Amino acid sequence: MTPAHVVTLLASYQGGAHIATQLDSIAAQTHKSWSLIVSDDGSRDDTCRIVRDFADRMAPGQVQLVQGPAQGATANFLSLIGRTPPDAMIAFCDQDDQWLPNKLEWAVEYLAAQGGPAHYAARTIITDMQLRPVAQSRHFPRPLGFRNAAVQAIMAGNTSVFNAPAAELLRQGAEFARRAGVVSHDWWAYQLTSGAGAALWHDPRPALLYRQHDQAEVGRNDTLPALAARMRKLLAGEFGMWMAANHAALVPMRDRLTPQNRRILDQIDAMLSQPGPKALLTMRQAGLYRQTVAGSAALAATVAAGRLRRR
């Protein structure tokens, strides 16, 4: 059987300090049927030179370097989705991590066994700037699904891989996500795949070294400062604006959602327009939840205070 081909999508910007390590880790994958598209958002350092040198070492056409939209990382990833061919799996990739050798192999093993759309993600090993391990990312105890995806991004983009049917969903929805101004491409992807009834797996095995540094687009979210920052965003209403953008991106794709998840999408629409106490009732009727009791309680308090209401 011909091994599944994975198109890896890497959005780069000013990544010269670390991107070579990431590229080498892609080349070292035990799953050998891969290609790479790097979309650069106008780097002024040696990022593009490093990518071109890497491409010269690979088979002709295996690595492409293209010009990004220069509108931030999310827009760059959304533009990359539109460059992928049909019938291939796709993987998101950050410029400053280091993949473990089995990352693609583990993802493909799971995804190839699924008959319909499927979305794989995994834990990571959180490191310092020199890739010295600090901790493992969290294990999520509650089920994956649309009720969770609506209010929490847990399928990390730097670990996410999608089989061909799920990749087709992303291609169909990417332009709607761009127009809606979604903040996080991986949160949107989790919502769309789960909403369409995709098979979902968050692998308990770490798949990569997740480098932490001051310039990281998104850092770890399990520390006390990160939790405090998230609470501030909830209370300030920023989370509600993100949810409204995600909802707007999903509405044009509602026909691809399951009947049950279309009803939940409509309940989310109502929740975002209602005053606090009524919005809380709607949230509970929809069954929305975060992965921890504390997280769900904080969300409920925010909804009850009217902080998610559209403005």
N, C-alpha and C positions, 0 to 999 in steps of 0.2 A: 504494500500500500504506500502511495506517495505521501510523505509527511505533510501536514498542514503548513501552509506558508503564513508567516506572521509579518505584517508590515508595522514596523515600529515608528512612532511619531514623536519626534523630539523638538520641542519649542525652545530655541536658544536666544539668549541676549546677554552679552558681556560675560560669557561663561568660560573664558580662556583659562582661568585658574584651575578649573576642575573637569572640564568636559572631556579631556583626553582619557581620564580614568574611567568615566562612564562609557565612552566609545570602546575602550579595550574590553570592558566587561561584557558589552554586547557581542563583540567578536568571540569571546570565550564561552558563549552559551553552548550547552550540550545539545540543544535543539538547533540544528544547522540551517534549516530552511527559513531564512529571515531576510528582509530588506529594511532599509532605514531611509526615512525622509526627515531631514533637518530643515526646519523653517526658522530662519534667523531674522530677528526684528531690528536689524540695523546696528549690530555690534561694532564698536570702535576699537576693540582689542583684537587679539589674534584668534578669536573663536572660529571664524570662517577658514582661516588658514589651517587650523588644526583639523577641521572637518574635511577639507579638501585633501590634506595629506592622508588622512584615514581612508578616504574614498579611493585614493590611488593604490592603497594596499589591499583593497578588497576586489572582488570580481567586478568586471565592468557592469555598470548600472545598478549594482547592489546598494549603493549609497547615493542619495541625491541631496543637494543643497539648494534650497529655494528661498526666495525673499518673502518674509512675513509681512503681515498688514501693519506692523508697528503701532498696535493699539492695545498692547498688554498681553500677558501670558494666556488668558482665557480666549481672547480673540484669535491668538496665534494657533492654539490647539483646535479651535473650531474650524479655522481655515484649513488646517492639516487634514481633518477628517474628510473634507471634500476632495482631497487629492488621492484618496485610497481607491484601489481597484475593487470590483466586486469579487466575491468568492474567496476573499482572504480574511484571516483574522487580523485584528489590529491591536496594538499595545501602545499605551501612553508611556512617555519616558521623560523624566526630568534631567536637566543637564549636569547636576552636581552630585548625583547618587552613584552608587556602585552596585550593579546587579550581582547577585550570587549566581553561580554557574547554572543551577537548575531552574532558574526563574521561568523561562519560557517553556521548558520541558514540563514542569508541573502544571502550568496554565493550560498548555495544549492537551495534556493527558485528560484533564477534567473537561475542557470545552469540546473536544472531539467526540466525547461520549454522549453529548446532549443533542436531542433531535431538533429542538427549536432554538430561539435566541438564548444566549447564556453569557454571563458576566462573571469573571474571576477577579478577585483581589486577594491580598495577603497581608500578614503582619510584616513589620519591618524591624530592623535593628537600628535604633536611634544612636547616632554617633556624634562626636564633636567634629570640629573642622578638619582634623587630621584622620578622620574615619576610625577613631578609637571608640569602641562600643560604650554606650552609657546605659541603655535600657532597651527592652523590647517594647514595641508599641502595644496598645491595649488589645486584649481579646474581648470580643463583643458577645455577651451571653444570650441576648434575645434574638428572635428570628429576624432574618433579613426580609425586606418586602417594602411595598409602596407606602404602607402606613408609617414605617420608620423613615424611608427615604424622603418623605414630604417635609420632615422637620430635622433631619440629621444627615450629614455627609460622612459616611463611614467607609465607603469603597474608595480608598485613596487612589488618586489618579496615577501616582508614580508606580503603583503595583497593578493597575487595572489592565486586563486583556479581555477582548471580546471575540466571540466566534463570528462567522460570516453573517448569520441572520441578525445578530445584535449590532454588528458593524453597519449593516444596511439601515437599521433603525436610526443609528447615529447620523448617517449620511442624510437621511430624509429630514431629520430634525435640526441639523446644525444651523441652518440659515435662520430658522425661527428662534433658536437660542441666541444667535448673534443680534437679531433685531430686538429681542426682548432685553438685551443687556444683562444676561446672567453673569453672576460674579464668579462662579466656580464651575468649570467644565466637568469636573468629576462628580460633583453633587448633581448637576443636571443629568449626566449619564446614568447615575444610579437611579434617579427618578424615572427616566424614560425606560430603561431596561426593566426595572421592577414593575412599572406601570403596565408594561406590555406582557407581563407574566413570564419574564425570562427566568431561567434557572440561575441561581445566585450562590456563589460560594466565597466565603472569606477564609482563606487558607490559614490555619493556625501556625504553619511553618513560615518563618521570616523569609522573604524573597529578595531583600536587598539591604544594603547599608544606606541609611537615610541621614545624609550629612546636614548638620545644623550650623548655620552661620548667619551673620547679620544681614546678608543680602538675599537670603532665601525668600522665594516668593511666598511660600506658606511654611511655617515652622511647626514643630510638634505641638499637640493640643492637649497634653495630659499633665502639664505642670500647673501648680497653683496660680502663677501669673497668667498662664494661658486661659485657665478656667475663669479667673477674674475678668480678663479682657472679654471673654465670651459673654459673661453676665452683663457687662457694661453695654455691649452691643444689643443684647436682648432688651435691656431696659431703655436704651436710647431709641429703639424703633428701627435700627439698622437691619436687624434680622427680618423684620416684617417687609422691608423693601426688597430684600433678597428673595423672600418667599413669593412676593408679588411678581418679580421678574421670572422666577422659575415657573410659576403658574402660567404666565403669559406665553412662555416658551412651549408649554405642554398642550395648551388649548388647541393649536392647529394640528396636533398629533393625536387628538383624543380618539379618533377612529382606530388607532393602533393599540389603545389601551384595552384591558379586559373590561367587561361590563361592570364588574364590581369596582374597579379602580376608576372608571369614568364617574361613578356615583361619588366616590371619595374626592375626585377632582372638583366636582360641583360643590361638595361640602366645604372644601378648602376655599373655594371662591366666595362662598357665603361667609365663612369665618373671617376672611380678610376684610369684609365690609361691615361686620357687625360690631356693636359696642361690646365691651369686655365680658360681662356675665353671659350674654347670649353667645358670644364667640367661644367661650369656654365650654358651654353645653354642646355646641356644634363640634368642637374638637374632640370631645369625649364620645359623641355619637359616631364620629368618623373613625375612632379608635387609633388616633395618632399617638406615637410614643417615641421616646428616645431610649438609648440602650441602658441607661441607669435610672434608678429610682430618683436620685437627686436631679438628674438632667430632666426627667419628665416633670418633676415638681417645679423646677425653675421655669420650664416652658409654660406650664399651667398658670403659674403666677404672672408671667409676662402677658399671656393671653387675657387673663382676668383683669389686668390693669389697662387693657386696651392698647398695648404697645405694638400689636401686629396689624392694627387697623390701617387700611390704605389711606394715604393722605393726598 
